[in-house]
Amino acid sequence: MTDRAATKTSTWTRITDPEDRHPFFDQVEKLFQNKTGVAGLIIITVFTLAAILAPLISPHDPVENALYDQLKPPVWQSGGSAKNLLGTDDLGRDMLSRLIYGARISLTLGVVSVGIALVFGSFLGAIAGYKKGWLDNVIMRFMDIVLAFPHILLAIVIVAYLGPGLRNAMMAIGIINIPRFARIVRASVMDEYEKDYVTAARAAGARDLRIIFSAIFPNCMAPIIVQASLGFGAAILDAAGLSFLGLGAQPPTPEWGAMIAEGRAMILRAWWVMTFPGIAILLAVLGFNLLGDGLRDALDPRLRD
Amino acid sequence: MHTDPLLSIQNLKTYFQVRGDVLKAVDDVSLTIRQGETLGLVGESGCGKSVTAATIMGLIPMPPGFIAGGAIRFEGQDLLKTAESRMRRIRGSKISMIFQEPMTSLNPVFTVGEQVAEVVRLHENLPEKEIQERVIESFRLVKIPAPTARIREYPHQMSGGMRQRVMIAMALACHPRLMIADEPTTALDVTIQAQILELMNSLKRETGASILFITHDLGVIAEMAQTVAVMYTGKVMEEADVKTLFATPRHPYTIGLMRSIPIVGRGKQQRKLSTIPGSVPSLFNLPQGCLFHERCPEKWQACEQEPPPMIELGQGHRVRCYKYA
């Protein structure tokens, strides 16, 4: 038997050599073959870059009032100027700058609330799926109760309790998304539980928590990643909803949902104040959903050829 | 070669509670494994051989399983009465297990070296460098070529034979006293099978560990075991040292099993392959009397009424059949 392991040299061959590479790279390749997935990835990359580079690329300060430039239309309409490419709002603030800074807020909010949902949801779901029995019942029935509330209504209740504000909105959105992760993780832990390597880990003397989190959990990553990506879009949408209702980001924070709420009154006079944040939300949510679907196709073993 | 018993199972009863019925998966089984010896446990699917192994390891899910009686003595303690926290320290270090399916028994997301290292880490408080050395040493022991490179591979990059070697390396990594091999070669090609069996035999000689070897293959048993126990529907039907069992099988079931081994040969004396009539009774619906009487070519009247006791024939040869009473 020739030993190909001995001839293996660099990380690069591990990525490019189809015989030897880690399955992770097969899945990356599969994602890149998926056109809509790539479209989602591009949209998200653009938004992410905008968020990171916001101070460098935005033409104006997002909260600076310019009372002489109130409700300037976008550049291509009569009355618009190159100074404010997408026009200004009723306080003369530059729409484009506000949108760019808004990307920062929306992405942070997505990371934080999905993070909360993922950590707690995975933990509860993994315990429920592994232990089964009464503990599973208690955890999952509680999750069912949370799921029984309309999404935004429950978020409103939590924010009303914690007090309005962006940070509390993130927490509320995180909490209402816990059951989604719990369910998915529970199902895949139950699937993995049947596999021989779990018995082998027990036979090797590992304790339960170690088996769950260091042996089983890494095998459940695929559905978690997909759900995280889809959840990101949903979190941005929910946050926009809360902000629109005045329970999330407070003025003058350039949050997209809050911007829509501010522009609502002048929709007939200045359509751009409300429309552009709406488009931003649409694109961001679309981007995450497309990426999520692409990831699902790339990672789901049942769809693998 | 009569040394002290390393493991002795006395009248073990592992039952399962299933839909109001009690399923006697292992019923009154007594076995002894001596230091450095291989005990072969043979039987058809569902005869309770894997449940016996799982009971020794303390891996029976309870409920639905429960231990209705018996004792498992290992190094002076009764494993059935040992607390879970102590059992965890025994599992994987003093008693380790090799599974049937090398394809699924390794965790697909970790390198094989990492998985062997994990077992060492669980049981021994060693610096990381020594753990790595231990991993490489155990890979050498199971004759995996180029171990320093191989430890960085993932299970999917290895063949079935190599993976089973990794499983054996994992079982050996903490220098166990007893290895339980549950059909370790059933999923492998015949040529690889022979290599693995030879490897296990040489490892047993080198390490002095005892092996409980579970299989349905009598040919494999002849290669591996010093003592053989034949199980049928949860009971040991016959037990003897390997030479005696193959030379003079006593129980009609054992005789039937031996006749069902195909013999490749030429000439007119070649007989038609015989089979045991009927099929294994369901554990839900076991017959009265001797569990084998419905399929037995030599049954007596008594066989239908009372289950026969274990009868000593001398020199450790025991058989559960009225013929020898």
Interface residues (C-beta under 8 A of the other chain):
Chain A: M1 D3 A5 A6 K8 D20 H22 P23 K195 D196 Y197 T199 A200 A201 R202 A203 A204 G205 A206 R207 R210 S214 A215 P218 N219 M221
Chain B: M57 L59 R88 R89 I90 R91 G92 S93 S96 M97 F99 Q100 E101 T104 S105 L106 N107 P108 V109 F110 E118 V119 L122 H123 P145 A146 A149 R150 R152 E153 Y154 H156 Q157 M167 M170
